Amino acid sequence: MEQRKHWWNGKWGRVARKDVYLRVSGDQWYVEQRAGGADGVSHFFEYESEEAALDTVRALLAGPDEWRELSVRPRP
């Protein structure tokens, strides 16, 4: 599975931190919504197209948080 994008709400701490990930494997697209950092709780969504996955990402990023996209380093 390849991670394509990662967004973070810019807040530190187990209670406040939220992350959203966009991943792809073959023809399947995946969105992970995580609350609470690395040990937090995740919800997963699966899609057959990138556009459908991005629609969910846009909905998850809507709201009062100031989301920032974190860079994904290309693999050598």
N, CA, C and O atoms as CSV, one atom per row, in Angstrom:
chain,resi,resn,atom,element,x,y,z
A,1,MET,N,N,0.850,-1.173,0.000
A,1,MET,CA,C,0.000,0.000,0.000
A,1,MET,C,C,0.895,1.235,0.000
A,1,MET,O,O,1.864,1.306,0.756
A,2,GLU,N,N,0.575,2.187,-0.832
A,2,GLU,CA,C,1.368,3.414,-0.962
A,2,GLU,C,C,0.611,4.599,-0.374
A,2,GLU,O,O,-0.544,4.847,-0.721
A,3,GLN,N,N,1.275,5.326,0.521
A,3,GLN,CA,C,0.673,6.533,1.071
A,3,GLN,C,C,0.879,7.676,0.091
A,3,GLN,O,O,2.011,7.967,-0.298
A,4,ARG,N,N,-0.201,8.320,-0.308
A,4,ARG,CA,C,-0.122,9.432,-1.253
A,4,ARG,C,C,-0.098,10.794,-0.568
A,4,ARG,O,O,0.661,11.677,-0.967
A,5,LYS,N,N,-0.931,10.968,0.467
A,5,LYS,CA,C,-0.989,12.264,1.150
A,5,LYS,C,C,-1.301,12.057,2.622
A,5,LYS,O,O,-1.837,11.027,3.030
A,6,HIS,N,N,-0.947,13.078,3.411
A,6,HIS,CA,C,-1.179,13.046,4.856
A,6,HIS,C,C,-1.485,14.468,5.295
A,6,HIS,O,O,-0.740,15.397,4.982
A,7,TRP,N,N,-2.581,14.634,6.020
A,7,TRP,CA,C,-2.952,15.930,6.581
A,7,TRP,C,C,-2.998,15.808,8.091
A,7,TRP,O,O,-3.332,14.752,8.629
A,8,TRP,N,N,-2.658,16.901,8.775
A,8,TRP,CA,C,-2.616,16.961,10.232
A,8,TRP,C,C,-3.283,18.256,10.663
A,8,TRP,O,O,-3.114,19.288,10.014
A,9,ASN,N,N,-4.038,18.210,11.752
A,9,ASN,CA,C,-4.751,19.401,12.209
A,9,ASN,C,C,-3.859,20.383,12.965
A,9,ASN,O,O,-4.352,21.405,13.444
A,10,GLY,N,N,-2.577,20.107,13.084
A,10,GLY,CA,C,-1.638,21.049,13.684
A,10,GLY,C,C,-1.649,21.079,15.200
A,10,GLY,O,O,-1.002,21.934,15.806
A,11,LYS,N,N,-2.373,20.163,15.822
A,11,LYS,CA,C,-2.456,20.161,17.280
A,11,LYS,C,C,-1.676,18.980,17.846
A,11,LYS,O,O,-1.658,17.890,17.275
A,12,TRP,N,N,-1.036,19.228,18.981
A,12,TRP,CA,C,-0.259,18.194,19.656
A,12,TRP,C,C,-1.076,17.600,20.789
A,12,TRP,O,O,-1.989,18.240,21.311
A,13,GLY,N,N,-0.753,16.410,21.154
A,13,GLY,CA,C,-1.398,15.778,22.301
A,13,GLY,C,C,-2.416,14.740,21.881
A,13,GLY,O,O,-3.061,14.852,20.838
A,14,ARG,N,N,-2.543,13.737,22.712
A,14,ARG,CA,C,-3.412,12.603,22.418
A,14,ARG,C,C,-4.872,13.013,22.226
A,14,ARG,O,O,-5.565,12.436,21.389
A,15,VAL,N,N,-5.335,13.974,22.970
A,15,VAL,CA,C,-6.739,14.369,22.887
A,15,VAL,C,C,-7.024,15.229,21.660
A,15,VAL,O,O,-8.092,15.105,21.058
A,16,ALA,N,N,-6.093,16.095,21.279
A,16,ALA,CA,C,-6.365,17.085,20.242
A,16,ALA,C,C,-5.920,16.694,18.835
A,16,ALA,O,O,-6.488,17.180,17.857
A,17,ARG,N,N,-4.930,15.839,18.717
A,17,ARG,CA,C,-4.357,15.545,17.403
A,17,ARG,C,C,-5.299,14.723,16.538
A,17,ARG,O,O,-5.941,13.779,16.998
A,18,LYS,N,N,-5.362,15.125,15.236
A,18,LYS,CA,C,-6.118,14.377,14.239
A,18,LYS,C,C,-5.283,14.292,12.966
A,18,LYS,O,O,-4.580,15.238,12.611
A,19,ASP,N,N,-5.366,13.154,12.285
A,19,ASP,CA,C,-4.658,12.939,11.035
A,19,ASP,C,C,-5.609,12.315,10.026
A,19,ASP,O,O,-6.512,11.559,10.386
A,20,VAL,N,N,-5.390,12.646,8.746
A,20,VAL,CA,C,-6.121,12.029,7.648
A,20,VAL,C,C,-5.086,11.578,6.625
A,20,VAL,O,O,-4.201,12.346,6.245
A,21,TYR,N,N,-5.202,10.321,6.178
A,21,TYR,CA,C,-4.259,9.748,5.220
A,21,TYR,C,C,-5.003,9.310,3.966
A,21,TYR,O,O,-6.123,8.805,4.043
A,22,LEU,N,N,-4.375,9.505,2.812
A,22,LEU,CA,C,-4.873,8.994,1.536
A,22,LEU,C,C,-3.867,7.973,1.045
A,22,LEU,O,O,-2.684,8.276,0.887
A,23,ARG,N,N,-4.353,6.741,0.799
A,23,ARG,CA,C,-3.469,5.666,0.355
A,23,ARG,C,C,-4.082,4.949,-0.833
A,23,ARG,O,O,-5.289,5.017,-1.064
A,24,VAL,N,N,-3.223,4.251,-1.590
A,24,VAL,CA,C,-3.684,3.500,-2.758
A,24,VAL,C,C,-2.972,2.152,-2.802
A,24,VAL,O,O,-1.804,2.031,-2.432
A,25,SER,N,N,-3.704,1.151,-3.261
A,25,SER,CA,C,-3.146,-0.176,-3.491
A,25,SER,C,C,-3.844,-0.742,-4.719
A,25,SER,O,O,-5.027,-1.082,-4.677
A,26,GLY,N,N,-3.098,-0.838,-5.806
A,26,GLY,CA,C,-3.715,-1.280,-7.052
A,26,GLY,C,C,-4.767,-0.286,-7.501
A,26,GLY,O,O,-4.470,0.893,-7.690
A,27,ASP,N,N,-5.996,-0.752,-7.672
A,27,ASP,CA,C,-7.104,0.114,-8.089
A,27,ASP,C,C,-7.959,0.580,-6.921
A,27,ASP,O,O,-8.967,1.257,-7.124
A,28,GLN,N,N,-7.572,0.227,-5.704
A,28,GLN,CA,C,-8.357,0.594,-4.529
A,28,GLN,C,C,-7.734,1.784,-3.811
A,28,GLN,O,O,-6.518,1.857,-3.637
A,29,TRP,N,N,-8.585,2.709,-3.402
A,29,TRP,CA,C,-8.165,3.899,-2.666
A,29,TRP,C,C,-8.681,3.801,-1.243
A,29,TRP,O,O,-9.782,3.306,-1.004
A,30,TYR,N,N,-7.876,4.278,-0.298
A,30,TYR,CA,C,-8.209,4.174,1.118
A,30,TYR,C,C,-8.011,5.522,1.798
A,30,TYR,O,O,-7.053,6.240,1.511
A,31,VAL,N,N,-8.923,5.856,2.698
A,31,VAL,CA,C,-8.807,7.039,3.539
A,31,VAL,C,C,-8.829,6.554,4.982
A,31,VAL,O,O,-9.693,5.772,5.377
A,32,GLU,N,N,-7.856,7.035,5.766
A,32,GLU,CA,C,-7.828,6.744,7.193
A,32,GLU,C,C,-8.001,8.044,7.950
A,32,GLU,O,O,-7.284,9.017,7.712
A,33,GLN,N,N,-8.950,8.054,8.857
A,33,GLN,CA,C,-9.158,9.190,9.758
A,33,GLN,C,C,-8.728,8.721,11.138
A,33,GLN,O,O,-9.302,7.777,11.682
A,34,ARG,N,N,-7.710,9.381,11.712
A,34,ARG,CA,C,-7.169,8.954,13.004
A,34,ARG,C,C,-7.260,10.097,14.008
A,34,ARG,O,O,-6.911,11.237,13.702
A,35,ALA,N,N,-7.726,9.782,15.192
A,35,ALA,CA,C,-7.777,10.747,16.295
A,35,ALA,C,C,-6.910,10.218,17.421
A,35,ALA,O,O,-7.014,9.049,17.793
A,36,GLY,N,N,-6.050,11.075,17.968
A,36,GLY,CA,C,-5.262,10.690,19.130
A,36,GLY,C,C,-3.836,10.277,18.859
A,36,GLY,O,O,-3.205,9.669,19.723
A,37,GLY,N,N,-3.304,10.584,17.689
A,37,GLY,CA,C,-1.912,10.267,17.395
A,37,GLY,C,C,-1.714,8.812,17.032
A,37,GLY,O,O,-2.667,8.108,16.701
A,38,ALA,N,N,-0.469,8.366,17.097
A,38,ALA,CA,C,-0.098,7.024,16.638
A,38,ALA,C,C,-0.852,5.913,17.371
A,38,ALA,O,O,-1.134,4.868,16.784
A,39,ASP,N,N,-1.174,6.123,18.618
A,39,ASP,CA,C,-1.892,5.110,19.397
A,39,ASP,C,C,-3.387,5.387,19.461
A,39,ASP,O,O,-4.099,4.783,20.263
A,40,GLY,N,N,-3.863,6.298,18.619
A,40,GLY,CA,C,-5.263,6.694,18.657
A,40,GLY,C,C,-6.191,5.719,17.957
A,40,GLY,O,O,-5.807,4.598,17.624
A,41,VAL,N,N,-7.403,6.161,17.743
A,41,VAL,CA,C,-8.459,5.363,17.122
A,41,VAL,C,C,-8.603,5.788,15.667
A,41,VAL,O,O,-8.646,6.979,15.358
A,42,SER,N,N,-8.678,4.793,14.772
A,42,SER,CA,C,-8.792,5.067,13.342
A,42,SER,C,C,-10.108,4.557,12.787
A,42,SER,O,O,-10.658,3.558,13.250
A,43,HIS,N,N,-10.599,5.273,11.778
A,43,HIS,CA,C,-11.733,4.831,10.967
A,43,HIS,C,C,-11.216,4.748,9.543
A,43,HIS,O,O,-10.484,5.628,9.090
A,44,PHE,N,N,-11.597,3.688,8.836
A,44,PHE,CA,C,-11.105,3.452,7.481
A,44,PHE,C,C,-12.245,3.473,6.482
A,44,PHE,O,O,-13.349,3.009,6.764
A,45,PHE,N,N,-11.958,4.021,5.307
A,45,PHE,CA,C,-12.914,4.095,4.211
A,45,PHE,C,C,-12.228,3.559,2.963
A,45,PHE,O,O,-11.046,3.824,2.746
A,46,GLU,N,N,-12.951,2.812,2.143
A,46,GLU,CA,C,-12.388,2.202,0.933
A,46,GLU,C,C,-13.196,2.654,-0.281
A,46,GLU,O,O,-14.425,2.715,-0.236
A,47,TYR,N,N,-12.481,2.974,-1.378
A,47,TYR,CA,C,-13.125,3.508,-2.586
A,47,TYR,C,C,-12.529,2.895,-3.839
A,47,TYR,O,O,-11.404,2.395,-3.832
A,48,GLU,N,N,-13.297,2.942,-4.903
A,48,GLU,CA,C,-12.836,2.420,-6.189
A,48,GLU,C,C,-12.228,3.493,-7.077
A,48,GLU,O,O,-11.705,3.189,-8.149
A,49,SER,N,N,-12.293,4.765,-6.635
A,49,SER,CA,C,-11.689,5.834,-7.437
A,49,SER,C,C,-11.021,6.862,-6.531
A,49,SER,O,O,-11.405,7.046,-5.377
A,50,GLU,N,N,-10.018,7.519,-7.083
A,50,GLU,CA,C,-9.319,8.570,-6.337
A,50,GLU,C,C,-10.262,9.726,-6.023
A,50,GLU,O,O,-10.223,10.284,-4.927
A,51,GLU,N,N,-11.106,10.085,-6.981
A,51,GLU,CA,C,-12.020,11.220,-6.776
A,51,GLU,C,C,-12.988,10.957,-5.623
A,51,GLU,O,O,-13.260,11.856,-4.827
A,52,ALA,N,N,-13.506,9.740,-5.531
A,52,ALA,CA,C,-14.403,9.401,-4.419
A,52,ALA,C,C,-13.667,9.495,-3.087
A,52,ALA,O,O,-14.219,9.992,-2.105
A,53,ALA,N,N,-12.428,9.021,-3.049
A,53,ALA,CA,C,-11.625,9.106,-1.825
A,53,ALA,C,C,-11.357,10.566,-1.465
A,53,ALA,O,O,-11.433,10.943,-0.296
A,54,LEU,N,N,-11.043,11.383,-2.466
A,54,LEU,CA,C,-10.769,12.804,-2.208
A,54,LEU,C,C,-12.018,13.547,-1.748
A,54,LEU,O,O,-11.909,14.501,-0.978
A,55,ASP,N,N,-13.197,13.135,-2.199
A,55,ASP,CA,C,-14.437,13.728,-1.698
A,55,ASP,C,C,-14.544,13.524,-0.192
A,55,ASP,O,O,-14.935,14.439,0.534
A,56,THR,N,N,-14.201,12.332,0.279
A,56,THR,CA,C,-14.229,12.051,1.710
A,56,THR,C,C,-13.172,12.858,2.445
A,56,THR,O,O,-13.436,13.393,3.521
A,57,VAL,N,N,-11.972,12.949,1.869
A,57,VAL,CA,C,-10.910,13.750,2.491
A,57,VAL,C,C,-11.383,15.192,2.661
A,57,VAL,O,O,-11.234,15.771,3.736
A,58,ARG,N,N,-11.950,15.769,1.609
A,58,ARG,CA,C,-12.424,17.165,1.693
A,58,ARG,C,C,-13.475,17.327,2.797
A,58,ARG,O,O,-13.466,18.323,3.520
A,59,ALA,N,N,-14.370,16.361,2.926
A,59,ALA,CA,C,-15.394,16.422,3.969
A,59,ALA,C,C,-14.761,16.328,5.360
A,59,ALA,O,O,-15.177,17.034,6.279
A,60,LEU,N,N,-13.765,15.466,5.515
A,60,LEU,CA,C,-13.106,15.302,6.814
A,60,LEU,C,C,-12.301,16.534,7.206
A,60,LEU,O,O,-12.165,16.831,8.393
A,61,LEU,N,N,-11.768,17.250,6.230
A,61,LEU,CA,C,-10.944,18.422,6.523
A,61,LEU,C,C,-11.772,19.685,6.736
A,61,LEU,O,O,-11.236,20.709,7.159
A,62,ALA,N,N,-13.064,19.625,6.449
A,62,ALA,CA,C,-13.939,20.788,6.648
A,62,ALA,C,C,-14.127,21.015,8.148
A,62,ALA,O,O,-14.190,20.066,8.928
A,63,GLY,N,N,-14.212,22.262,8.529
A,63,GLY,CA,C,-14.437,22.567,9.939
A,63,GLY,C,C,-13.438,23.567,10.464
A,63,GLY,O,O,-12.703,24.186,9.695
A,64,PRO,N,N,-13.410,23.728,11.784
A,64,PRO,CA,C,-12.621,24.799,12.393
A,64,PRO,C,C,-11.109,24.549,12.456
A,64,PRO,O,O,-10.339,25.497,12.611
A,65,ASP,N,N,-10.676,23.295,12.337
A,65,ASP,CA,C,-9.234,23.028,12.443
A,65,ASP,C,C,-8.480,23.627,11.261
A,65,ASP,O,O,-9.024,23.761,10.165
A,66,GLU,N,N,-7.228,23.984,11.497
A,66,GLU,CA,C,-6.355,24.502,10.445
A,66,GLU,C,C,-5.474,23.370,9.950
A,66,GLU,O,O,-4.349,23.192,10.416
A,67,TRP,N,N,-5.999,22.606,9.000
A,67,TRP,CA,C,-5.296,21.438,8.486
A,67,TRP,C,C,-4.101,21.843,7.647
A,67,TRP,O,O,-4.133,22.854,6.946
A,68,ARG,N,N,-3.045,21.046,7.725
A,68,ARG,CA,C,-1.868,21.253,6.879
A,68,ARG,C,C,-1.459,19.919,6.271
A,68,ARG,O,O,-1.491,18.874,6.922
A,69,GLU,N,N,-1.080,19.991,5.024
A,69,GLU,CA,C,-0.614,18.780,4.357
A,69,GLU,C,C,0.847,18.566,4.690
A,69,GLU,O,O,1.665,19.475,4.553
A,70,LEU,N,N,1.169,17.366,5.127
A,70,LEU,CA,C,2.548,17.020,5.432
A,70,LEU,C,C,3.162,16.371,4.200
A,70,LEU,O,O,2.509,15.580,3.519
A,71,SER,N,N,4.387,16.698,3.921
A,71,SER,CA,C,5.057,16.190,2.740
A,71,SER,C,C,5.306,14.699,2.844
A,71,SER,O,O,5.625,14.172,3.909
A,72,VAL,N,N,5.155,14.049,1.737
A,72,VAL,CA,C,5.495,12.632,1.640
A,72,VAL,C,C,6.784,12.568,0.847
A,72,VAL,O,O,6.861,13.077,-0.272
A,73,ARG,N,N,7.796,11.942,1.427
A,73,ARG,CA,C,9.091,11.836,0.727
A,73,ARG,C,C,8.996,10.756,-0.347
A,73,ARG,O,O,8.530,9.650,-0.074
A,74,PRO,N,N,9.432,11.067,-1.557
A,74,PRO,CA,C,9.418,10.035,-2.593
A,74,PRO,C,C,10.407,8.925,-2.259
A,74,PRO,O,O,11.477,9.164,-1.700
A,75,ARG,N,N,10.022,7.719,-2.611
A,75,ARG,CA,C,10.911,6.581,-2.364
A,75,ARG,C,C,11.986,6.521,-3.443
A,75,ARG,O,O,11.725,6.817,-4.609
A,76,PRO,N,N,13.212,6.129,-3.038
A,76,PRO,CA,C,14.295,6.048,-4.022
A,76,PRO,C,C,14.084,4.909,-5.007
A,76,PRO,O,O,14.907,4.705,-5.900
